[in-house]
Structures are given as C-alpha cells and as structure tokens.
Amino acid sequence: MTSEQLADEVQRAIMACRDRVLGVGADQYDDGSGVQKFETLAPSELAAWLLEEADDLIVYAVMLRIRSAKFAAAAALLE
C-alpha cells in the first residue's frame, strides 16, 4: 500500500464518520437550534452520558480484540 492509498483510506474513514454525524448522530443529538443536545446537558447528565460513552468504548475495544484474535488464529493457519 502506498502512502497515497493509505491517505485515501483515511479519507474514506473520515467521510464515513462525517456521514454518521450527519445521519444517526443528527437524529440523536441535533435539536434543530444549531446546538447539539450534549452541549446543553446539566453537569450531572453530562457526567452520566460520558460514563455511558466510556462503557461503549470499552465494549467496542473488547469486540475488536476478539475479532483480531480470531483473525490472528486464522492467519496462523495460512502460514
């Protein structure tokens, strides 16, 4: 993979993130006033939201680790 190809993959990933923000993210967080819902949360609500997001990150990281281990095991069989 060339540096240009890698940069293209990065750009595709960024565009996928952008699409997510404008799609499901807009549905969840855009209240139509030009302010995202999380910007107006009370400090205690924001703290609870942040903890939920941290929990989600942990779950996604573990799922990624599981899938990576399965991939590594399959790759080892090909060597």
N, C-alpha and C positions, 0 to 999 in steps of 0.2 A: 504494500500500500504506500503510495507516495504521500508526501505532506499535503499536496493539494487534495487528494482523495480523502485523507483524514479530515481536512478542513471542511470538505463538502459534507462528510458525515456529521461533523459538529454542527454545521448549519442546519442540516435536516433535523437533528435533535432539538435545536433551539426553536425551529419552526413548529415542531410537534408540541413543545412546551407553550409556545405562543397560542397555538390552536386550542390547547387545553384551557389556558387562561380565558380566552375569548368564548369558549364553549361552556363546559361544565363549571368552570370557575366563575364565569359571569352569572350563570344560573344560581350559584350558591352564594356569591359574595357581592355582586353589583346590585345596589339598591336603587339605581336609576338617578341618583343625585350627584354623581361624579365622585362619590366617596365609597370606598369599599367597606362592607359591613364590619370587618375586623378592626377598622380604624376608629369605630365609634363604640367599641365594647368597653364596658366598665373594667377596671383593672382586674377584678376577681374573675370576670368572664374571660378576659384575655388570658389570664394565667391558666384557667381550666382548658381553654382552647389550645394553648401552647403545649400543655401536657398531653392532650389527645394527639396532637400532631407529632410529638416526640414518640409516643407509643406506636403510631403508624409507621414512622421511620424505622423503628426497631423491628417491627414485623416485616417490613419490606426488605430490610437488610438480611434478616434470617432467611426469608424466602429466596433471596438472591444467593445466599451462601449454600442453601440446599441444592438449588439448581446448578450452581457452579460445581459442587461436589459430584453430582450426577454426571455432569459433562466431563469432569476430570476422569471419572471412572470409565466412562465410555471411550474417551480419548486414549486412555491407557491400553484398552483392548485393541486399538488400531495400531499400536506401535509394535 
